[in-house]
Amino acid sequence: MKNYFIANGAILDTGMSAEEIEMAVQENLDESTGGLVQFRVKELSESSITIVFIRDFLTEPGKSIIFDCDMNLILNIGIEAFLPEKFGGYPLLYPLNFAGKNFYTDMTAFIRFYKTLLLMYRKQEVEYIGIRCYSDRIVMKIEF
């Protein structure tokens, strides 16, 4: 049985090989980031996947928040979807808070949004999503 997930805007499935997934996502990332972000599949099975976006962004690890640029990397939805209206955005999730020059939201709000997108696109239900944002990478584990 295939389980679906979203990585950089591509809807992929656990029936694909790790190499196929990496190639599909890296192609999109190279186009949108000019090769500044690398993508890896850390773990893959029929019932779970762990993916890693390797990038350089100053953040405070340990906080349960996710920044607009990281949400954009994972979903490949325009950055204006993660900006408040008064800053020219069309926010798709709430709450959005400001820190320096980036906006962020609670990890639970983003996970809820991610699950909603999967339900809309593929009627895929997810048992667990864990995301950790570090200064050099984003690690995301999905269990179906």
Chimera marker file (.cmm) of the C-alpha trace (Angstrom):
<marker_set name="trace">
<marker id="1" x="0.000" y="0.000" z="0.000" r="1" g="1" b="0" radius="0.5"/>
<marker id="2" x="1.284" y="3.440" z="-0.952" r="1" g="1" b="0" radius="0.5"/>
<marker id="3" x="1.095" y="6.327" z="1.485" r="1" g="1" b="0" radius="0.5"/>
<marker id="4" x="1.321" y="9.871" z="0.188" r="1" g="1" b="0" radius="0.5"/>
<marker id="5" x="3.271" y="12.856" z="1.510" r="1" g="1" b="0" radius="0.5"/>
<marker id="6" x="4.290" y="16.322" z="0.318" r="1" g="1" b="0" radius="0.5"/>
<marker id="7" x="7.922" y="17.397" z="-0.112" r="1" g="1" b="0" radius="0.5"/>
<marker id="8" x="8.692" y="20.748" z="-1.730" r="1" g="1" b="0" radius="0.5"/>
<marker id="9" x="5.283" y="20.838" z="-3.367" r="1" g="1" b="0" radius="0.5"/>
<marker id="10" x="5.566" y="17.385" z="-4.959" r="1" g="1" b="0" radius="0.5"/>
<marker id="11" x="3.037" y="14.760" z="-3.926" r="1" g="1" b="0" radius="0.5"/>
<marker id="12" x="5.069" y="11.592" z="-3.583" r="1" g="1" b="0" radius="0.5"/>
<marker id="13" x="4.420" y="8.129" z="-2.163" r="1" g="1" b="0" radius="0.5"/>
<marker id="14" x="6.195" y="5.518" z="-0.064" r="1" g="1" b="0" radius="0.5"/>
<marker id="15" x="6.020" y="3.062" z="-2.967" r="1" g="1" b="0" radius="0.5"/>
<marker id="16" x="8.795" y="5.015" z="-4.686" r="1" g="1" b="0" radius="0.5"/>
<marker id="17" x="12.476" y="4.320" z="-4.008" r="1" g="1" b="0" radius="0.5"/>
<marker id="18" x="14.481" y="6.751" z="-1.883" r="1" g="1" b="0" radius="0.5"/>
<marker id="19" x="16.510" y="7.676" z="-4.976" r="1" g="1" b="0" radius="0.5"/>
<marker id="20" x="13.369" y="8.483" z="-7.000" r="1" g="1" b="0" radius="0.5"/>
<marker id="21" x="12.014" y="10.656" z="-4.191" r="1" g="1" b="0" radius="0.5"/>
<marker id="22" x="15.326" y="12.479" z="-3.722" r="1" g="1" b="0" radius="0.5"/>
<marker id="23" x="15.696" y="13.105" z="-7.448" r="1" g="1" b="0" radius="0.5"/>
<marker id="24" x="12.145" y="14.467" z="-7.849" r="1" g="1" b="0" radius="0.5"/>
<marker id="25" x="12.414" y="16.813" z="-4.871" r="1" g="1" b="0" radius="0.5"/>
<marker id="26" x="15.996" y="17.923" z="-5.574" r="1" g="1" b="0" radius="0.5"/>
<marker id="27" x="15.023" y="18.914" z="-9.113" r="1" g="1" b="0" radius="0.5"/>
<marker id="28" x="12.333" y="21.263" z="-7.737" r="1" g="1" b="0" radius="0.5"/>
<marker id="29" x="14.678" y="22.595" z="-5.051" r="1" g="1" b="0" radius="0.5"/>
<marker id="30" x="17.473" y="23.311" z="-7.509" r="1" g="1" b="0" radius="0.5"/>
<marker id="31" x="15.044" y="25.298" z="-9.631" r="1" g="1" b="0" radius="0.5"/>
<marker id="32" x="13.536" y="27.271" z="-6.747" r="1" g="1" b="0" radius="0.5"/>
<marker id="33" x="16.645" y="27.786" z="-4.569" r="1" g="1" b="0" radius="0.5"/>
<marker id="34" x="19.454" y="27.735" z="-7.117" r="1" g="1" b="0" radius="0.5"/>
<marker id="35" x="20.964" y="24.654" z="-5.497" r="1" g="1" b="0" radius="0.5"/>
<marker id="36" x="21.255" y="26.183" z="-2.016" r="1" g="1" b="0" radius="0.5"/>
<marker id="37" x="19.102" y="23.480" z="-0.386" r="1" g="1" b="0" radius="0.5"/>
<marker id="38" x="19.776" y="19.743" z="-0.434" r="1" g="1" b="0" radius="0.5"/>
<marker id="39" x="17.156" y="17.049" z="0.156" r="1" g="1" b="0" radius="0.5"/>
<marker id="40" x="17.677" y="13.556" z="1.581" r="1" g="1" b="0" radius="0.5"/>
<marker id="41" x="15.501" y="10.613" z="2.521" r="1" g="1" b="0" radius="0.5"/>
<marker id="42" x="16.824" y="9.411" z="5.854" r="1" g="1" b="0" radius="0.5"/>
<marker id="43" x="14.407" y="6.541" z="6.406" r="1" g="1" b="0" radius="0.5"/>
<marker id="44" x="11.747" y="4.981" z="4.186" r="1" g="1" b="0" radius="0.5"/>
<marker id="45" x="9.229" y="2.203" z="4.716" r="1" g="1" b="0" radius="0.5"/>
<marker id="46" x="5.661" y="1.575" z="3.627" r="1" g="1" b="0" radius="0.5"/>
<marker id="47" x="4.336" y="3.039" z="6.879" r="1" g="1" b="0" radius="0.5"/>
<marker id="48" x="6.774" y="5.910" z="7.535" r="1" g="1" b="0" radius="0.5"/>
<marker id="49" x="9.297" y="8.275" z="6.016" r="1" g="1" b="0" radius="0.5"/>
<marker id="50" x="11.912" y="10.616" z="7.458" r="1" g="1" b="0" radius="0.5"/>
<marker id="51" x="13.072" y="13.406" z="5.180" r="1" g="1" b="0" radius="0.5"/>
<marker id="52" x="15.745" y="16.066" z="5.628" r="1" g="1" b="0" radius="0.5"/>
<marker id="53" x="16.073" y="19.492" z="4.011" r="1" g="1" b="0" radius="0.5"/>
<marker id="54" x="19.673" y="20.677" z="4.422" r="1" g="1" b="0" radius="0.5"/>
<marker id="55" x="19.827" y="24.462" z="4.359" r="1" g="1" b="0" radius="0.5"/>
<marker id="56" x="21.462" y="27.406" z="6.112" r="1" g="1" b="0" radius="0.5"/>
<marker id="57" x="19.137" y="29.566" z="8.194" r="1" g="1" b="0" radius="0.5"/>
<marker id="58" x="19.734" y="31.137" z="11.594" r="1" g="1" b="0" radius="0.5"/>
<marker id="59" x="17.101" y="29.800" z="13.951" r="1" g="1" b="0" radius="0.5"/>
<marker id="60" x="16.832" y="28.837" z="17.579" r="1" g="1" b="0" radius="0.5"/>
<marker id="61" x="16.634" y="25.047" z="17.755" r="1" g="1" b="0" radius="0.5"/>
<marker id="62" x="14.528" y="23.622" z="20.526" r="1" g="1" b="0" radius="0.5"/>
<marker id="63" x="11.635" y="26.040" z="20.096" r="1" g="1" b="0" radius="0.5"/>
<marker id="64" x="8.404" y="24.516" z="18.830" r="1" g="1" b="0" radius="0.5"/>
<marker id="65" x="8.052" y="26.991" z="15.959" r="1" g="1" b="0" radius="0.5"/>
<marker id="66" x="8.557" y="26.938" z="12.202" r="1" g="1" b="0" radius="0.5"/>
<marker id="67" x="9.549" y="29.929" z="10.071" r="1" g="1" b="0" radius="0.5"/>
<marker id="68" x="7.936" y="31.060" z="6.815" r="1" g="1" b="0" radius="0.5"/>
<marker id="69" x="10.965" y="30.095" z="4.695" r="1" g="1" b="0" radius="0.5"/>
<marker id="70" x="10.947" y="26.557" z="6.153" r="1" g="1" b="0" radius="0.5"/>
<marker id="71" x="7.212" y="26.170" z="5.532" r="1" g="1" b="0" radius="0.5"/>
<marker id="72" x="7.875" y="27.331" z="1.974" r="1" g="1" b="0" radius="0.5"/>
<marker id="73" x="10.656" y="24.728" z="1.547" r="1" g="1" b="0" radius="0.5"/>
<marker id="74" x="8.447" y="21.872" z="2.739" r="1" g="1" b="0" radius="0.5"/>
<marker id="75" x="5.300" y="22.792" z="0.801" r="1" g="1" b="0" radius="0.5"/>
<marker id="76" x="6.603" y="25.002" z="-2.039" r="1" g="1" b="0" radius="0.5"/>
<marker id="77" x="3.642" y="27.307" z="-1.581" r="1" g="1" b="0" radius="0.5"/>
<marker id="78" x="4.363" y="30.993" z="-2.194" r="1" g="1" b="0" radius="0.5"/>
<marker id="79" x="5.844" y="32.813" z="0.793" r="1" g="1" b="0" radius="0.5"/>
<marker id="80" x="2.844" y="35.184" z="0.808" r="1" g="1" b="0" radius="0.5"/>
<marker id="81" x="0.782" y="32.280" z="2.181" r="1" g="1" b="0" radius="0.5"/>
<marker id="82" x="2.798" y="32.639" z="5.388" r="1" g="1" b="0" radius="0.5"/>
<marker id="83" x="2.625" y="36.430" z="5.714" r="1" g="1" b="0" radius="0.5"/>
<marker id="84" x="-0.136" y="38.456" z="7.392" r="1" g="1" b="0" radius="0.5"/>
<marker id="85" x="-2.385" y="40.551" z="5.135" r="1" g="1" b="0" radius="0.5"/>
<marker id="86" x="-0.941" y="43.844" z="6.395" r="1" g="1" b="0" radius="0.5"/>
<marker id="87" x="2.445" y="42.707" z="4.972" r="1" g="1" b="0" radius="0.5"/>
<marker id="88" x="0.983" y="41.818" z="1.572" r="1" g="1" b="0" radius="0.5"/>
<marker id="89" x="0.284" y="38.185" z="2.304" r="1" g="1" b="0" radius="0.5"/>
<marker id="90" x="-2.675" y="35.869" z="2.040" r="1" g="1" b="0" radius="0.5"/>
<marker id="91" x="-2.221" y="33.812" z="5.209" r="1" g="1" b="0" radius="0.5"/>
<marker id="92" x="-3.321" y="30.183" z="5.041" r="1" g="1" b="0" radius="0.5"/>
<marker id="93" x="-2.630" y="29.413" z="8.699" r="1" g="1" b="0" radius="0.5"/>
<marker id="94" x="-2.903" y="31.123" z="12.041" r="1" g="1" b="0" radius="0.5"/>
<marker id="95" x="-1.271" y="32.451" z="14.201" r="1" g="1" b="0" radius="0.5"/>
<marker id="96" x="1.603" y="34.156" z="12.389" r="1" g="1" b="0" radius="0.5"/>
<marker id="97" x="4.129" y="35.999" z="14.534" r="1" g="1" b="0" radius="0.5"/>
<marker id="98" x="7.035" y="38.266" z="13.577" r="1" g="1" b="0" radius="0.5"/>
<marker id="99" x="10.694" y="37.699" z="14.495" r="1" g="1" b="0" radius="0.5"/>
<marker id="100" x="13.313" y="39.952" z="12.929" r="1" g="1" b="0" radius="0.5"/>
<marker id="101" x="12.628" y="39.693" z="9.216" r="1" g="1" b="0" radius="0.5"/>
<marker id="102" x="10.691" y="36.421" z="9.156" r="1" g="1" b="0" radius="0.5"/>
<marker id="103" x="7.293" y="35.234" z="10.262" r="1" g="1" b="0" radius="0.5"/>
<marker id="104" x="6.712" y="32.028" z="12.151" r="1" g="1" b="0" radius="0.5"/>
<marker id="105" x="3.931" y="29.907" z="13.576" r="1" g="1" b="0" radius="0.5"/>
<marker id="106" x="3.519" y="27.151" z="16.125" r="1" g="1" b="0" radius="0.5"/>
<marker id="107" x="4.600" y="23.739" z="14.915" r="1" g="1" b="0" radius="0.5"/>
<marker id="108" x="1.127" y="22.348" z="15.697" r="1" g="1" b="0" radius="0.5"/>
<marker id="109" x="-0.524" y="24.920" z="13.380" r="1" g="1" b="0" radius="0.5"/>
<marker id="110" x="1.787" y="23.952" z="10.519" r="1" g="1" b="0" radius="0.5"/>
<marker id="111" x="1.303" y="20.209" z="11.111" r="1" g="1" b="0" radius="0.5"/>
<marker id="112" x="-2.480" y="20.705" z="11.105" r="1" g="1" b="0" radius="0.5"/>
<marker id="113" x="-2.172" y="22.601" z="7.798" r="1" g="1" b="0" radius="0.5"/>
<marker id="114" x="0.077" y="19.900" z="6.289" r="1" g="1" b="0" radius="0.5"/>
<marker id="115" x="-2.393" y="17.162" z="7.293" r="1" g="1" b="0" radius="0.5"/>
<marker id="116" x="-5.270" y="19.164" z="5.786" r="1" g="1" b="0" radius="0.5"/>
<marker id="117" x="-3.421" y="19.471" z="2.469" r="1" g="1" b="0" radius="0.5"/>
<marker id="118" x="-2.806" y="15.711" z="2.374" r="1" g="1" b="0" radius="0.5"/>
<marker id="119" x="-6.486" y="15.048" z="3.034" r="1" g="1" b="0" radius="0.5"/>
<marker id="120" x="-7.505" y="17.466" z="0.276" r="1" g="1" b="0" radius="0.5"/>
<marker id="121" x="-5.035" y="16.260" z="-2.348" r="1" g="1" b="0" radius="0.5"/>
<marker id="122" x="-4.991" y="12.490" z="-1.766" r="1" g="1" b="0" radius="0.5"/>
<marker id="123" x="-7.431" y="11.671" z="1.043" r="1" g="1" b="0" radius="0.5"/>
<marker id="124" x="-4.335" y="10.555" z="2.958" r="1" g="1" b="0" radius="0.5"/>
<marker id="125" x="-4.605" y="10.320" z="6.726" r="1" g="1" b="0" radius="0.5"/>
<marker id="126" x="-1.504" y="10.616" z="8.867" r="1" g="1" b="0" radius="0.5"/>
<marker id="127" x="-0.964" y="9.118" z="12.301" r="1" g="1" b="0" radius="0.5"/>
<marker id="128" x="2.016" y="11.245" z="13.355" r="1" g="1" b="0" radius="0.5"/>
<marker id="129" x="4.133" y="14.105" z="12.037" r="1" g="1" b="0" radius="0.5"/>
<marker id="130" x="7.228" y="15.288" z="13.848" r="1" g="1" b="0" radius="0.5"/>
<marker id="131" x="9.283" y="18.250" z="12.657" r="1" g="1" b="0" radius="0.5"/>
<marker id="132" x="12.515" y="19.602" z="14.119" r="1" g="1" b="0" radius="0.5"/>
<marker id="133" x="14.103" y="22.764" z="12.734" r="1" g="1" b="0" radius="0.5"/>
<marker id="134" x="17.837" y="23.160" z="13.305" r="1" g="1" b="0" radius="0.5"/>
<marker id="135" x="20.158" y="25.922" z="12.106" r="1" g="1" b="0" radius="0.5"/>
<marker id="136" x="21.385" y="23.742" z="9.225" r="1" g="1" b="0" radius="0.5"/>
<marker id="137" x="18.459" y="21.427" z="8.453" r="1" g="1" b="0" radius="0.5"/>
<marker id="138" x="14.802" y="20.519" z="8.830" r="1" g="1" b="0" radius="0.5"/>
<marker id="139" x="14.024" y="16.929" z="9.806" r="1" g="1" b="0" radius="0.5"/>
<marker id="140" x="10.483" y="15.700" z="9.225" r="1" g="1" b="0" radius="0.5"/>
<marker id="141" x="9.125" y="12.268" z="10.171" r="1" g="1" b="0" radius="0.5"/>
<marker id="142" x="5.734" y="11.104" z="8.958" r="1" g="1" b="0" radius="0.5"/>
<marker id="143" x="4.012" y="7.922" z="10.150" r="1" g="1" b="0" radius="0.5"/>
<marker id="144" x="0.941" y="6.603" z="8.361" r="1" g="1" b="0" radius="0.5"/>
<link id1="1" id2="2" r="1" g="1" b="0" radius="0.2"/>
<link id1="2" id2="3" r="1" g="1" b="0" radius="0.2"/>
<link id1="3" id2="4" r="1" g="1" b="0" radius="0.2"/>
<link id1="4" id2="5" r="1" g="1" b="0" radius="0.2"/>
<link id1="5" id2="6" r="1" g="1" b="0" radius="0.2"/>
<link id1="6" id2="7" r="1" g="1" b="0" radius="0.2"/>
<link id1="7" id2="8" r="1" g="1" b="0" radius="0.2"/>
<link id1="8" id2="9" r="1" g="1" b="0" radius="0.2"/>
<link id1="9" id2="10" r="1" g="1" b="0" radius="0.2"/>
<link id1="10" id2="11" r="1" g="1" b="0" radius="0.2"/>
<link id1="11" id2="12" r="1" g="1" b="0" radius="0.2"/>
<link id1="12" id2="13" r="1" g="1" b="0" radius="0.2"/>
<link id1="13" id2="14" r="1" g="1" b="0" radius="0.2"/>
<link id1="14" id2="15" r="1" g="1" b="0" radius="0.2"/>
<link id1="15" id2="16" r="1" g="1" b="0" radius="0.2"/>
<link id1="16" id2="17" r="1" g="1" b="0" radius="0.2"/>
<link id1="17" id2="18" r="1" g="1" b="0" radius="0.2"/>
<link id1="18" id2="19" r="1" g="1" b="0" radius="0.2"/>
<link id1="19" id2="20" r="1" g="1" b="0" radius="0.2"/>
<link id1="20" id2="21" r="1" g="1" b="0" radius="0.2"/>
<link id1="21" id2="22" r="1" g="1" b="0" radius="0.2"/>
<link id1="22" id2="23" r="1" g="1" b="0" radius="0.2"/>
<link id1="23" id2="24" r="1" g="1" b="0" radius="0.2"/>
<link id1="24" id2="25" r="1" g="1" b="0" radius="0.2"/>
<link id1="25" id2="26" r="1" g="1" b="0" radius="0.2"/>
<link id1="26" id2="27" r="1" g="1" b="0" radius="0.2"/>
<link id1="27" id2="28" r="1" g="1" b="0" radius="0.2"/>
<link id1="28" id2="29" r="1" g="1" b="0" radius="0.2"/>
<link id1="29" id2="30" r="1" g="1" b="0" radius="0.2"/>
<link id1="30" id2="31" r="1" g="1" b="0" radius="0.2"/>
<link id1="31" id2="32" r="1" g="1" b="0" radius="0.2"/>
<link id1="32" id2="33" r="1" g="1" b="0" radius="0.2"/>
<link id1="33" id2="34" r="1" g="1" b="0" radius="0.2"/>
<link id1="34" id2="35" r="1" g="1" b="0" radius="0.2"/>
<link id1="35" id2="36" r="1" g="1" b="0" radius="0.2"/>
<link id1="36" id2="37" r="1" g="1" b="0" radius="0.2"/>
<link id1="37" id2="38" r="1" g="1" b="0" radius="0.2"/>
<link id1="38" id2="39" r="1" g="1" b="0" radius="0.2"/>
<link id1="39" id2="40" r="1" g="1" b="0" radius="0.2"/>
<link id1="40" id2="41" r="1" g="1" b="0" radius="0.2"/>
<link id1="41" id2="42" r="1" g="1" b="0" radius="0.2"/>
<link id1="42" id2="43" r="1" g="1" b="0" radius="0.2"/>
<link id1="43" id2="44" r="1" g="1" b="0" radius="0.2"/>
<link id1="44" id2="45" r="1" g="1" b="0" radius="0.2"/>
<link id1="45" id2="46" r="1" g="1" b="0" radius="0.2"/>
<link id1="46" id2="47" r="1" g="1" b="0" radius="0.2"/>
<link id1="47" id2="48" r="1" g="1" b="0" radius="0.2"/>
<link id1="48" id2="49" r="1" g="1" b="0" radius="0.2"/>
<link id1="49" id2="50" r="1" g="1" b="0" radius="0.2"/>
<link id1="50" id2="51" r="1" g="1" b="0" radius="0.2"/>
<link id1="51" id2="52" r="1" g="1" b="0" radius="0.2"/>
<link id1="52" id2="53" r="1" g="1" b="0" radius="0.2"/>
<link id1="53" id2="54" r="1" g="1" b="0" radius="0.2"/>
<link id1="54" id2="55" r="1" g="1" b="0" radius="0.2"/>
<link id1="55" id2="56" r="1" g="1" b="0" radius="0.2"/>
<link id1="56" id2="57" r="1" g="1" b="0" radius="0.2"/>
<link id1="57" id2="58" r="1" g="1" b="0" radius="0.2"/>
<link id1="58" id2="59" r="1" g="1" b="0" radius="0.2"/>
<link id1="59" id2="60" r="1" g="1" b="0" radius="0.2"/>
<link id1="60" id2="61" r="1" g="1" b="0" radius="0.2"/>
<link id1="61" id2="62" r="1" g="1" b="0" radius="0.2"/>
<link id1="62" id2="63" r="1" g="1" b="0" radius="0.2"/>
<link id1="63" id2="64" r="1" g="1" b="0" radius="0.2"/>
<link id1="64" id2="65" r="1" g="1" b="0" radius="0.2"/>
<link id1="65" id2="66" r="1" g="1" b="0" radius="0.2"/>
<link id1="66" id2="67" r="1" g="1" b="0" radius="0.2"/>
<link id1="67" id2="68" r="1" g="1" b="0" radius="0.2"/>
<link id1="68" id2="69" r="1" g="1" b="0" radius="0.2"/>
<link id1="69" id2="70" r="1" g="1" b="0" radius="0.2"/>
<link id1="70" id2="71" r="1" g="1" b="0" radius="0.2"/>
<link id1="71" id2="72" r="1" g="1" b="0" radius="0.2"/>
<link id1="72" id2="73" r="1" g="1" b="0" radius="0.2"/>
<link id1="73" id2="74" r="1" g="1" b="0" radius="0.2"/>
<link id1="74" id2="75" r="1" g="1" b="0" radius="0.2"/>
<link id1="75" id2="76" r="1" g="1" b="0" radius="0.2"/>
<link id1="76" id2="77" r="1" g="1" b="0" radius="0.2"/>
<link id1="77" id2="78" r="1" g="1" b="0" radius="0.2"/>
<link id1="78" id2="79" r="1" g="1" b="0" radius="0.2"/>
<link id1="79" id2="80" r="1" g="1" b="0" radius="0.2"/>
<link id1="80" id2="81" r="1" g="1" b="0" radius="0.2"/>
<link id1="81" id2="82" r="1" g="1" b="0" radius="0.2"/>
<link id1="82" id2="83" r="1" g="1" b="0" radius="0.2"/>
<link id1="83" id2="84" r="1" g="1" b="0" radius="0.2"/>
<link id1="84" id2="85" r="1" g="1" b="0" radius="0.2"/>
<link id1="85" id2="86" r="1" g="1" b="0" radius="0.2"/>
<link id1="86" id2="87" r="1" g="1" b="0" radius="0.2"/>
<link id1="87" id2="88" r="1" g="1" b="0" radius="0.2"/>
<link id1="88" id2="89" r="1" g="1" b="0" radius="0.2"/>
<link id1="89" id2="90" r="1" g="1" b="0" radius="0.2"/>
<link id1="90" id2="91" r="1" g="1" b="0" radius="0.2"/>
<link id1="91" id2="92" r="1" g="1" b="0" radius="0.2"/>
<link id1="92" id2="93" r="1" g="1" b="0" radius="0.2"/>
<link id1="93" id2="94" r="1" g="1" b="0" radius="0.2"/>
<link id1="94" id2="95" r="1" g="1" b="0" radius="0.2"/>
<link id1="95" id2="96" r="1" g="1" b="0" radius="0.2"/>
<link id1="96" id2="97" r="1" g="1" b="0" radius="0.2"/>
<link id1="97" id2="98" r="1" g="1" b="0" radius="0.2"/>
<link id1="98" id2="99" r="1" g="1" b="0" radius="0.2"/>
<link id1="99" id2="100" r="1" g="1" b="0" radius="0.2"/>
<link id1="100" id2="101" r="1" g="1" b="0" radius="0.2"/>
<link id1="101" id2="102" r="1" g="1" b="0" radius="0.2"/>
<link id1="102" id2="103" r="1" g="1" b="0" radius="0.2"/>
<link id1="103" id2="104" r="1" g="1" b="0" radius="0.2"/>
<link id1="104" id2="105" r="1" g="1" b="0" radius="0.2"/>
<link id1="105" id2="106" r="1" g="1" b="0" radius="0.2"/>
<link id1="106" id2="107" r="1" g="1" b="0" radius="0.2"/>
<link id1="107" id2="108" r="1" g="1" b="0" radius="0.2"/>
<link id1="108" id2="109" r="1" g="1" b="0" radius="0.2"/>
<link id1="109" id2="110" r="1" g="1" b="0" radius="0.2"/>
<link id1="110" id2="111" r="1" g="1" b="0" radius="0.2"/>
<link id1="111" id2="112" r="1" g="1" b="0" radius="0.2"/>
<link id1="112" id2="113" r="1" g="1" b="0" radius="0.2"/>
<link id1="113" id2="114" r="1" g="1" b="0" radius="0.2"/>
<link id1="114" id2="115" r="1" g="1" b="0" radius="0.2"/>
<link id1="115" id2="116" r="1" g="1" b="0" radius="0.2"/>
<link id1="116" id2="117" r="1" g="1" b="0" radius="0.2"/>
<link id1="117" id2="118" r="1" g="1" b="0" radius="0.2"/>
<link id1="118" id2="119" r="1" g="1" b="0" radius="0.2"/>
<link id1="119" id2="120" r="1" g="1" b="0" radius="0.2"/>
<link id1="120" id2="121" r="1" g="1" b="0" radius="0.2"/>
<link id1="121" id2="122" r="1" g="1" b="0" radius="0.2"/>
<link id1="122" id2="123" r="1" g="1" b="0" radius="0.2"/>
<link id1="123" id2="124" r="1" g="1" b="0" radius="0.2"/>
<link id1="124" id2="125" r="1" g="1" b="0" radius="0.2"/>
<link id1="125" id2="126" r="1" g="1" b="0" radius="0.2"/>
<link id1="126" id2="127" r="1" g="1" b="0" radius="0.2"/>
<link id1="127" id2="128" r="1" g="1" b="0" radius="0.2"/>
<link id1="128" id2="129" r="1" g="1" b="0" radius="0.2"/>
<link id1="129" id2="130" r="1" g="1" b="0" radius="0.2"/>
<link id1="130" id2="131" r="1" g="1" b="0" radius="0.2"/>
<link id1="131" id2="132" r="1" g="1" b="0" radius="0.2"/>
<link id1="132" id2="133" r="1" g="1" b="0" radius="0.2"/>
<link id1="133" id2="134" r="1" g="1" b="0" radius="0.2"/>
<link id1="134" id2="135" r="1" g="1" b="0" radius="0.2"/>
<link id1="135" id2="136" r="1" g="1" b="0" radius="0.2"/>
<link id1="136" id2="137" r="1" g="1" b="0" radius="0.2"/>
<link id1="137" id2="138" r="1" g="1" b="0" radius="0.2"/>
<link id1="138" id2="139" r="1" g="1" b="0" radius="0.2"/>
<link id1="139" id2="140" r="1" g="1" b="0" radius="0.2"/>
<link id1="140" id2="141" r="1" g="1" b="0" radius="0.2"/>
<link id1="141" id2="142" r="1" g="1" b="0" radius="0.2"/>
<link id1="142" id2="143" r="1" g="1" b="0" radius="0.2"/>
<link id1="143" id2="144" r="1" g="1" b="0" radius="0.2"/>
</marker_set>
